[in-house]
Amino acid sequence: MSETHSPQLKLGTIGWEQGFEADHFYPDDLPEDWRLTYLSNELDRVAIPVLALQGVDEETVEEWEEDTHEQFRFYLWATSSDTPSQVAEAL
């Protein structure tokens, strides 16, 4: 018997500290350092702009992983204005 798979739509956002999220998504009394965890309870993905990763160390990335659920995914968001060296540094 063959299995049938239904298409899935995975929702995410770009970043978690600015834009619509900061103004309309988070509860007013939510501490800023809990925003990623709160977001991961509602969405499964986040894209992080290349420039936002500059200066972020490995320990911080590990904390992000600990603050989110197991199926949560992080993506690097590179635009045409990002240079190859900036993208390589972000990786």
TIDRENKOL-647213 format. One record per atom (N, C-alpha, C): x, z negated, y; atom name; residue number from 1; residue in three letters. Coordinates in Angstrom, 1 decimal, always signed. Atoms other than C-alpha are relative to their C-alpha. Example, Ala and Ser with C-alpha at 12.3 -4.5 7.8 and 13.67 -1.06 7.14 Angstrom:
2
+--------+--------+--------+----+-----+-----+
:     px :     pz :     py : at :   i :  aa :
+--------+--------+--------+----+-----+-----+
:   +0.9 :   +0.0 :   -1.2 :  N :   1 : ALA :
:  +12.3 :   -7.8 :   -4.5 : CA :   1 : ALA :
:   +0.9 :   +0.0 :   +1.2 :  C :   1 : ALA :
:   -0.9 :   +0.0 :   -1.1 :  N :   2 : SER :
:  +13.7 :   -7.1 :   -1.1 : CA :   2 : SER :
:   -0.8 :   -0.8 :   +1.1 :  C :   2 : SER :
+--------+--------+--------+----+-----+-----+
END
This chain:
91
+--------+--------+--------+----+-----+-----+
:     px :     pz :     py : at :   i :  aa :
+--------+--------+--------+----+-----+-----+
:   +0.9 :   +0.0 :   -1.2 :  N :   1 : MET :
:   +0.0 :   +0.0 :   +0.0 : CA :   1 : MET :
:   +0.9 :   +0.0 :   +1.2 :  C :   1 : MET :
:   -0.8 :   +0.0 :   -1.2 :  N :   2 : SER :
:   +1.4 :   +0.9 :   +3.4 : CA :   2 : SER :
:   -0.5 :   -0.9 :   +1.0 :  C :   2 : SER :
:   +0.4 :   +0.9 :   -1.1 :  N :   3 : GLU :
:   +1.4 :   -1.4 :   +6.3 : CA :   3 : GLU :
:   -0.3 :   +0.8 :   +1.3 :  C :   3 : GLU :
:   +0.3 :   -0.6 :   -1.3 :  N :   4 : THR :
:   -0.2 :   -0.5 :   +9.6 : CA :   4 : THR :
:   +0.4 :   -0.9 :   +1.1 :  C :   4 : THR :
:   -0.5 :   +0.8 :   -1.1 :  N :   5 : HIS :
:   +1.4 :   -1.7 :  +12.7 : CA :   5 : HIS :
:   -0.7 :   +0.5 :   +1.3 :  C :   5 : HIS :
:   +0.7 :   -0.3 :   -1.3 :  N :   6 : SER :
:   -0.5 :   -1.9 :  +16.0 : CA :   6 : SER :
:   +1.1 :   +0.0 :   +1.1 :  C :   6 : SER :
:   -1.0 :   +0.0 :   -1.1 :  N :   7 : PRO :
:   +1.4 :   -1.0 :  +19.2 : CA :   7 : PRO :
:   -0.2 :   -1.4 :   +0.7 :  C :   7 : PRO :
:   +0.0 :   +1.2 :   -0.7 :  N :   8 : GLN :
:   +2.4 :   -4.0 :  +21.2 : CA :   8 : GLN :
:   +0.5 :   +0.2 :   +1.4 :  C :   8 : GLN :
:   -0.5 :   +0.0 :   -1.4 :  N :   9 : LEU :
:   +2.8 :   -4.4 :  +25.0 : CA :   9 : LEU :
:   +0.6 :   -1.3 :   +0.3 :  C :   9 : LEU :
:   -0.7 :   +1.2 :   -0.4 :  N :  10 : LYS :
:   +5.4 :   -6.9 :  +26.0 : CA :  10 : LYS :
:   +0.1 :   -0.1 :   +1.5 :  C :  10 : LYS :
:   +0.0 :   +0.2 :   -1.5 :  N :  11 : LEU :
:   +5.1 :   -8.3 :  +29.5 : CA :  11 : LEU :
:   +1.2 :   -0.8 :   +0.4 :  C :  11 : LEU :
:   -1.2 :   +0.7 :   -0.5 :  N :  12 : GLY :
:   +8.0 :   -9.5 :  +31.6 : CA :  12 : GLY :
:   +0.0 :   +0.2 :   +1.5 :  C :  12 : GLY :
:   -0.2 :   -0.1 :   -1.5 :  N :  13 : THR :
:   +9.2 :   -9.7 :  +35.2 : CA :  13 : THR :
:   +1.5 :   +0.2 :   +0.3 :  C :  13 : THR :
:   -1.4 :   -0.1 :   -0.5 :  N :  14 : ILE :
:  +12.3 :   -9.1 :  +37.2 : CA :  14 : ILE :
:   +0.4 :   -1.3 :   +0.7 :  C :  14 : ILE :
:   -0.4 :   +1.3 :   -0.6 :  N :  15 : GLY :
:  +13.9 :  -12.5 :  +37.9 : CA :  15 : GLY :
:   -1.1 :   -1.0 :   -0.2 :  C :  15 : GLY :
:   +1.0 :   +1.0 :   +0.1 :  N :  16 : TRP :
:  +12.1 :  -15.7 :  +38.1 : CA :  16 : TRP :
:   +0.0 :   -1.0 :   +1.2 :  C :  16 : TRP :
:   -0.1 :   +0.9 :   -1.2 :  N :  17 : GLU :
:  +13.0 :  -17.2 :  +41.5 : CA :  17 : GLU :
:   -0.6 :   +0.6 :   +1.3 :  C :  17 : GLU :
:   +0.5 :   -0.7 :   -1.2 :  N :  18 : GLN :
:  +11.6 :  -14.7 :  +44.0 : CA :  18 : GLN :
:   -1.2 :   +0.8 :   -0.2 :  C :  18 : GLN :
:   +1.1 :   -1.0 :   +0.2 :  N :  19 : GLY :
:   +8.8 :  -12.3 :  +44.6 : CA :  19 : GLY :
:   -1.4 :   -0.7 :   -0.2 :  C :  19 : GLY :
:   +1.4 :   +0.5 :   +0.2 :  N :  20 : PHE :
:   +5.2 :  -12.8 :  +43.4 : CA :  20 : PHE :
:   +0.1 :   -1.4 :   -0.7 :  C :  20 : PHE :
:   -0.1 :   +1.2 :   +0.8 :  N :  21 : GLU :
:   +6.4 :  -15.6 :  +41.0 : CA :  21 : GLU :
:   +0.1 :   -1.2 :   +0.9 :  C :  21 : GLU :
:   -0.3 :   +1.2 :   -0.8 :  N :  22 : ALA :
:   +7.6 :  -17.9 :  +43.7 : CA :  22 : ALA :
:   -1.3 :   -0.4 :   +0.9 :  C :  22 : ALA :
:   +1.1 :   +0.2 :   -0.9 :  N :  23 : ASP :
:   +4.5 :  -17.5 :  +45.9 : CA :  23 : ASP :
:   -1.4 :   -0.3 :   -0.7 :  C :  23 : ASP :
:   +1.3 :   +0.0 :   +0.6 :  N :  24 : HIS :
:   +1.6 :  -17.2 :  +43.4 : CA :  24 : HIS :
:   +0.0 :   -0.4 :   -1.5 :  C :  24 : HIS :
:   +0.0 :   +0.2 :   +1.5 :  N :  25 : PHE :
:   +2.7 :  -17.8 :  +39.8 : CA :  25 : PHE :
:   +0.2 :   -1.5 :   -0.3 :  C :  25 : PHE :
:   -0.4 :   +1.3 :   +0.4 :  N :  26 : TYR :
:   +4.2 :  -21.3 :  +39.7 : CA :  26 : TYR :
:   -0.9 :   -1.1 :   +0.7 :  C :  26 : TYR :
:   +0.7 :   +1.1 :   -0.7 :  N :  27 : PRO :
:   +2.3 :  -24.6 :  +40.4 : CA :  27 : PRO :
:   +0.8 :   -0.5 :   +1.2 :  C :  27 : PRO :
:   -0.7 :   +0.5 :   -1.2 :  N :  28 : ASP :
:   +3.2 :  -26.0 :  +43.8 : CA :  28 : ASP :
:   +0.9 :   -1.2 :   -0.3 :  C :  28 : ASP :
:   -0.8 :   +1.2 :   +0.3 :  N :  29 : ASP :
:   +4.6 :  -29.2 :  +42.3 : CA :  29 : ASP :
:   +1.0 :   +0.2 :   -1.1 :  C :  29 : ASP :
:   -1.0 :   -0.3 :   +1.0 :  N :  30 : LEU :
:   +6.8 :  -27.5 :  +39.7 : CA :  30 : LEU :
:   +1.4 :   +0.0 :   +0.6 :  C :  30 : LEU :
:   -1.4 :   -0.1 :   -0.5 :  N :  31 : PRO :
:  +10.5 :  -28.2 :  +40.2 : CA :  31 : PRO :
:   +0.6 :   +1.3 :   -0.2 :  C :  31 : PRO :
:   -0.6 :   -1.3 :   +0.1 :  N :  32 : GLU :
:  +12.5 :  -25.1 :  +40.8 : CA :  32 : GLU :
:   +0.8 :   +0.2 :   -1.3 :  C :  32 : GLU :
:   -0.8 :   -0.1 :   +1.3 :  N :  33 : ASP :
:  +14.8 :  -25.8 :  +37.8 : CA :  33 : ASP :
:   -0.8 :   +0.1 :   -1.2 :  C :  33 : ASP :
:   +0.9 :   -0.1 :   +1.2 :  N :  34 : TRP :
:  +11.7 :  -25.7 :  +35.5 : CA :  34 : TRP :
:   -0.6 :   +1.4 :   +0.0 :  C :  34 : TRP :
:   +0.7 :   -1.3 :   -0.1 :  N :  35 : ARG :
:  +10.6 :  -22.2 :  +36.6 : CA :  35 : ARG :
:   +0.3 :   +0.9 :   -1.2 :  C :  35 : ARG :
:   -0.2 :   -0.9 :   +1.1 :  N :  36 : LEU :
:  +12.3 :  -20.3 :  +33.8 : CA :  36 : LEU :
:   -0.7 :   -0.4 :   -1.2 :  C :  36 : LEU :
:   +0.8 :   +0.5 :   +1.1 :  N :  37 : THR :
:  +10.8 :  -22.5 :  +31.2 : CA :  37 : THR :
:   -1.5 :   +0.2 :   +0.1 :  C :  37 : THR :
:   +1.4 :   -0.3 :   -0.2 :  N :  38 : TYR :
:   +7.4 :  -22.2 :  +32.7 : CA :  38 : TYR :
:   -0.3 :   +1.5 :   -0.2 :  C :  38 : TYR :
:   +0.1 :   -1.5 :   +0.2 :  N :  39 : LEU :
:   +7.8 :  -18.4 :  +32.9 : CA :  39 : LEU :
:   +0.0 :   +0.4 :   -1.5 :  C :  39 : LEU :
:   -0.1 :   -0.3 :   +1.4 :  N :  40 : SER :
:   +8.8 :  -18.3 :  +29.3 : CA :  40 : SER :
:   -1.2 :   -0.4 :   -0.9 :  C :  40 : SER :
:   +1.2 :   +0.4 :   +0.7 :  N :  41 : ASN :
:   +5.6 :  -20.0 :  +28.3 : CA :  41 : ASN :
:   -1.1 :   +1.0 :   +0.2 :  C :  41 : ASN :
:   +1.0 :   -1.0 :   -0.4 :  N :  42 : GLU :
:   +3.6 :  -17.1 :  +29.9 : CA :  42 : GLU :
:   +0.4 :   +1.4 :   -0.4 :  C :  42 : GLU :
:   -0.5 :   -1.3 :   +0.2 :  N :  43 : LEU :
:   +5.8 :  -14.1 :  +29.4 : CA :  43 : LEU :
:   +1.1 :   +0.0 :   -1.1 :  C :  43 : LEU :
:   -1.0 :   +0.0 :   +1.1 :  N :  44 : ASP :
:   +8.3 :  -12.9 :  +26.7 : CA :  44 : ASP :
:   +1.3 :   +0.7 :   +0.5 :  C :  44 : ASP :
:   -1.1 :   -0.7 :   -0.4 :  N :  45 : ARG :
:  +10.8 :  -11.0 :  +28.8 : CA :  45 : ARG :
:   +0.3 :   -0.3 :   +1.5 :  C :  45 : ARG :
:   -0.4 :   +0.0 :   -1.4 :  N :  46 : VAL :
:  +12.8 :  -11.1 :  +32.1 : CA :  46 : VAL :
:   +1.2 :   +0.9 :   +0.1 :  C :  46 : VAL :
:   -1.1 :   -0.8 :   -0.3 :  N :  47 : ALA :
:  +15.1 :   -8.6 :  +33.6 : CA :  47 : ALA :
:   +0.8 :   -0.6 :   +1.1 :  C :  47 : ALA :
:   -0.8 :   +0.6 :   -1.0 :  N :  48 : ILE :
:  +18.0 :   -9.9 :  +35.6 : CA :  48 : ILE :
:   +0.8 :   +1.0 :   +0.7 :  C :  48 : ILE :
:   -0.7 :   -1.0 :   -0.7 :  N :  49 : PRO :
:  +19.4 :   -7.7 :  +38.4 : CA :  49 : PRO :
:   +1.5 :   -0.3 :   -0.1 :  C :  49 : PRO :
:   -1.4 :   +0.1 :   +0.1 :  N :  50 : VAL :
:  +23.1 :   -7.0 :  +38.1 : CA :  50 : VAL :
:   +0.6 :   -0.9 :   +1.0 :  C :  50 : VAL :
:   -0.6 :   +0.8 :   -1.0 :  N :  51 : LEU :
:  +24.0 :   -8.6 :  +41.4 : CA :  51 : LEU :
:   -0.4 :   -1.5 :   -0.1 :  C :  51 : LEU :
:   +0.4 :   +1.4 :   +0.2 :  N :  52 : ALA :
:  +22.1 :  -11.8 :  +40.5 : CA :  52 : ALA :
:   +0.9 :   -0.7 :   -1.1 :  C :  52 : ALA :
:   -0.9 :   +0.6 :   +1.1 :  N :  53 : LEU :
:  +24.5 :  -12.3 :  +37.5 : CA :  53 : LEU :
:   +1.4 :   -0.2 :   +0.5 :  C :  53 : LEU :
:   -1.3 :   +0.2 :   -0.5 :  N :  54 : GLN :
:  +27.6 :  -12.2 :  +39.7 : CA :  54 : GLN :
:   +0.2 :   -1.5 :   +0.2 :  C :  54 : GLN :
:   -0.3 :   +1.4 :   -0.1 :  N :  55 : GLY :
:  +29.2 :  -15.6 :  +39.4 : CA :  55 : GLY :
:   -0.7 :   -0.9 :   -0.9 :  C :  55 : GLY :
:   +0.7 :   +0.8 :   +1.0 :  N :  56 : VAL :
:  +27.0 :  -16.8 :  +36.6 : CA :  56 : VAL :
:   +0.9 :   -0.2 :   -1.2 :  C :  56 : VAL :
:   -0.9 :   +0.3 :   +1.1 :  N :  57 : ASP :
:  +29.1 :  -18.5 :  +33.9 : CA :  57 : ASP :
:   -0.8 :   -0.1 :   -1.3 :  C :  57 : ASP :
:   +0.6 :   +0.0 :   +1.3 :  N :  58 : GLU :
:  +28.5 :  -18.6 :  +30.2 : CA :  58 : GLU :
:   -0.8 :   -1.2 :   -0.3 :  C :  58 : GLU :
:   +0.8 :   +1.3 :   +0.1 :  N :  59 : GLU :
:  +27.3 :  -22.2 :  +30.3 : CA :  59 : GLU :
:   -1.4 :   +0.1 :   +0.6 :  C :  59 : GLU :
:   +1.3 :   -0.2 :   -0.6 :  N :  60 : THR :
:  +24.5 :  -21.2 :  +32.6 : CA :  60 : THR :
:   -0.9 :   +0.8 :   -0.8 :  C :  60 : THR :
:   +0.8 :   -0.9 :   +0.8 :  N :  61 : VAL :
:  +23.4 :  -18.4 :  +30.4 : CA :  61 : VAL :
:   -0.4 :   -0.7 :   -1.3 :  C :  61 : VAL :
:   +0.4 :   +0.8 :   +1.2 :  N :  62 : GLU :
:  +23.4 :  -20.8 :  +27.4 : CA :  62 : GLU :
:   -1.1 :   -0.9 :   +0.3 :  C :  62 : GLU :
:   +1.1 :   +0.9 :   -0.5 :  N :  63 : GLU :
:  +21.2 :  -23.2 :  +29.4 : CA :  63 : GLU :
:   -1.3 :   +0.8 :   +0.1 :  C :  63 : GLU :
:   +1.2 :   -0.8 :   -0.1 :  N :  64 : TRP :
:  +18.8 :  -20.3 :  +30.1 : CA :  64 : TRP :
:   -0.6 :   +0.2 :   -1.4 :  C :  64 : TRP :
:   +0.5 :   -0.2 :   +1.4 :  N :  65 : GLU :
:  +18.6 :  -19.6 :  +26.3 : CA :  65 : GLU :
:   -0.7 :   -1.3 :   -0.5 :  C :  65 : GLU :
:   +0.6 :   +1.2 :   +0.5 :  N :  66 : GLU :
:  +17.9 :  -23.3 :  +25.6 : CA :  66 : GLU :
:   -1.3 :   -0.3 :   +0.7 :  C :  66 : GLU :
:   +1.2 :   +0.3 :   -0.8 :  N :  67 : ASP :
:  +15.2 :  -23.4 :  +28.3 : CA :  67 : ASP :
:   -1.2 :   +0.9 :   -0.3 :  C :  67 : ASP :
:   +1.1 :   -1.0 :   +0.4 :  N :  68 : THR :
:  +13.2 :  -20.5 :  +26.7 : CA :  68 : THR :
:   -0.2 :   -0.1 :   -1.5 :  C :  68 : THR :
:   +0.3 :   +0.0 :   +1.4 :  N :  69 : HIS :
:  +11.5 :  -20.0 :  +23.4 : CA :  69 : HIS :
:   +0.8 :   +1.1 :   -0.7 :  C :  69 : HIS :
:   -0.9 :   -0.8 :   +0.9 :  N :  70 : GLU :
:  +13.2 :  -18.2 :  +20.5 : CA :  70 : GLU :
:   -0.3 :   +1.5 :   +0.1 :  C :  70 : GLU :
:   +0.3 :   -1.4 :   -0.1 :  N :  71 : GLN :
:  +11.4 :  -14.9 :  +21.0 : CA :  71 : GLN :
:   +0.2 :   +0.6 :   +1.4 :  C :  71 : GLN :
:   -0.2 :   -0.5 :   -1.3 :  N :  72 : PHE :
:  +12.2 :  -14.7 :  +24.7 : CA :  72 : PHE :
:   +1.2 :   +0.8 :   +0.1 :  C :  72 : PHE :
:   -1.1 :   -0.9 :   -0.2 :  N :  73 : ARG :
:  +14.5 :  -11.9 :  +25.8 : CA :  73 : ARG :
:   +0.4 :   +0.2 :   +1.4 :  C :  73 : ARG :
:   -0.6 :   -0.3 :   -1.3 :  N :  74 : PHE :
:  +16.8 :  -11.3 :  +28.7 : CA :  74 : PHE :
:   +0.5 :   +1.4 :   +0.0 :  C :  74 : PHE :
:   -0.4 :   -1.4 :   -0.2 :  N :  75 : TYR :
:  +17.5 :   -7.8 :  +30.0 : CA :  75 : TYR :
:   +0.8 :   +0.1 :   +1.3 :  C :  75 : TYR :
:   -0.8 :   -0.3 :   -1.2 :  N :  76 : LEU :
:  +20.1 :   -6.6 :  +32.4 : CA :  76 : LEU :
:   -0.7 :   +1.2 :   +0.7 :  C :  76 : LEU :
:   +0.6 :   -1.0 :   -0.8 :  N :  77 : TRP :
:  +18.5 :   -4.6 :  +35.2 : CA :  77 : TRP :
:   +1.0 :   +0.7 :   +1.0 :  C :  77 : TRP :
:   -1.0 :   -0.7 :   -0.8 :  N :  78 : ALA :
:  +20.9 :   -2.0 :  +36.6 : CA :  78 : ALA :
:   -0.8 :   +1.1 :   +0.8 :  C :  78 : ALA :
:   +0.6 :   -1.1 :   -0.8 :  N :  79 : THR :
:  +19.9 :   +0.4 :  +39.4 : CA :  79 : THR :
:   +1.1 :   +1.0 :   +0.4 :  C :  79 : THR :
:   -0.9 :   -1.0 :   -0.4 :  N :  80 : SER :
:  +21.5 :   +3.5 :  +40.7 : CA :  80 : SER :
:   +1.0 :   -0.4 :   +1.1 :  C :  80 : SER :
:   -0.9 :   +0.5 :   -1.0 :  N :  81 : SER :
:  +23.1 :   +1.5 :  +43.5 : CA :  81 : SER :
:   +1.1 :   -0.9 :   -0.6 :  C :  81 : SER :
:   -1.0 :   +0.9 :   +0.6 :  N :  82 : ASP :
:  +25.0 :   -0.7 :  +41.0 : CA :  82 : ASP :
:   +1.2 :   +0.9 :   -0.5 :  C :  82 : ASP :
:   -1.1 :   -0.8 :   +0.5 :  N :  83 : THR :
:  +28.5 :   +0.5 :  +40.3 : CA :  83 : THR :
:   +0.3 :   -0.3 :   -1.4 :  C :  83 : THR :
:   -0.4 :   +0.3 :   +1.4 :  N :  84 : PRO :
:  +29.9 :   +0.8 :  +36.8 : CA :  84 : PRO :
:   +0.8 :   -1.3 :   -0.2 :  C :  84 : PRO :
:   -0.8 :   +1.2 :   +0.1 :  N :  85 : SER :
:  +32.3 :   -2.0 :  +37.5 : CA :  85 : SER :
:   -0.9 :   -1.3 :   +0.1 :  C :  85 : SER :
:   +1.0 :   +1.1 :   -0.1 :  N :  86 : GLN :
:  +29.4 :   -4.3 :  +38.6 : CA :  86 : GLN :
:   -0.7 :   -0.2 :   -1.3 :  C :  86 : GLN :
:   +0.7 :   +0.1 :   +1.2 :  N :  87 : VAL :
:  +27.5 :   -3.5 :  +35.5 : CA :  87 : VAL :
:   +0.9 :   -0.6 :   -1.1 :  C :  87 : VAL :
:   -0.9 :   +0.5 :   +1.0 :  N :  88 : ALA :
:  +30.5 :   -4.1 :  +33.3 : CA :  88 : ALA :
:   +0.3 :   -1.5 :   +0.2 :  C :  88 : ALA :
:   -0.2 :   +1.5 :   -0.3 :  N :  89 : GLU :
:  +31.2 :   -7.5 :  +35.0 : CA :  89 : GLU :
:   -1.2 :   -0.8 :   -0.4 :  C :  89 : GLU :
:   +1.2 :   +0.8 :   +0.3 :  N :  90 : ALA :
:  +27.6 :   -8.6 :  +34.5 : CA :  90 : ALA :
:   -0.1 :   -0.2 :   -1.5 :  C :  90 : ALA :
:   +0.1 :   +0.1 :   +1.5 :  N :  91 : LEU :
:  +27.9 :   -7.9 :  +30.7 : CA :  91 : LEU :
:   +1.0 :   -1.1 :   -0.5 :  C :  91 : LEU :
+--------+--------+--------+----+-----+-----+
END
